[in-house]
Amino acid sequence: MNENKKALYFSIILGTIGNILIAIATMKYLVKENDILGYGIILFGLVLTNLYISDLEKKAGIRKKLTLIRVFFVTLSLFISALYFFYY
């Protein structure tokens, strides 16, 4: 794998981790404040951001399999953190 692809994949990983961390911190704050409307707005914003990132990955030539894996991990981590914050 050439250096350009490695840098691109590294950027994708960092961007995904950043999205997950922002989502977890936002959920924690919204649970503390008990703001259901804010939770919906943040969730909608994260969905739009992930759609935009997926579109950029498609234009950059990233394989669809890698994009689906990223979306799966983001969805799974948001679901687990939502369960944790809302039920514990």
C-alpha positions in Angstrom: 0.0 0.0 0.0 1.5 3.3 -0.9 1.9 6.2 1.4 -1.0 8.2 0.0 -3.5 5.5 0.7 -2.1 5.0 4.2 -2.5 8.7 5.0 -6.1 8.6 3.6 -7.0 5.6 5.7 -5.5 7.1 8.8 -7.5 10.3 8.2 -10.7 8.2 7.9 -10.0 6.5 11.2 -9.3 9.8 13.0 -12.4 11.3 11.5 -14.5 8.4 12.6 -13.1 8.4 16.1 -13.7 12.2 16.3 -17.4 11.7 15.3 -17.8 9.0 17.9 -16.3 11.1 20.7 -18.4 14.1 19.8 -21.5 12.0 19.8 -20.7 10.4 23.1 -19.9 13.7 24.8 -23.1 15.2 23.4 -25.2 12.3 24.6 -23.7 12.5 28.0 -24.5 16.2 28.3 -28.0 15.9 26.9 -28.8 13.0 29.3 -27.6 15.2 32.2 -29.8 18.1 31.0 -32.7 15.8 30.1 -33.2 17.5 26.7 -35.0 15.1 24.3 -35.4 17.7 21.5 -31.7 18.5 21.7 -30.9 14.8 21.4 -33.0 14.5 18.3 -31.3 17.6 16.7 -27.8 16.3 17.5 -28.7 12.8 16.2 -30.0 14.3 12.9 -26.8 16.5 12.6 -24.6 13.4 13.1 -26.5 11.5 10.4 -26.1 14.4 8.0 -22.4 14.7 8.8 -21.9 10.9 8.3 -23.7 11.2 4.9 -21.4 14.0 3.9 -18.3 12.0 4.9 -19.5 9.0 3.0 -20.0 11.1 -0.1 -16.4 12.5 0.3 -15.1 9.0 0.7 -16.9 7.9 -2.5 -15.3 10.8 -4.4 -11.9 10.0 -3.0 -12.2 6.4 -4.3 -12.5 4.6 -1.0 -13.9 1.1 -1.4 -17.6 0.7 -0.4 -16.7 -2.1 1.9 -14.5 0.1 4.1 -17.2 2.8 4.1 -19.8 0.2 5.3 -17.5 -1.0 8.0 -17.0 2.6 9.2 -20.8 3.2 9.2 -21.3 0.0 11.1 -18.8 0.9 13.9 -20.2 4.4 14.2 -23.8 3.1 14.5 -22.8 0.4 16.9 -20.8 2.7 19.2 -23.6 5.3 19.2 -26.2 2.6 20.1 -24.1 1.2 22.9 -23.3 4.6 24.3 -27.0 5.6 24.1 -28.0 2.5 26.0 -25.3 3.2 28.6 -26.3 6.8 29.2 -30.0 6.4 29.1 -30.3 3.3 31.2 -27.5 3.6 33.8 
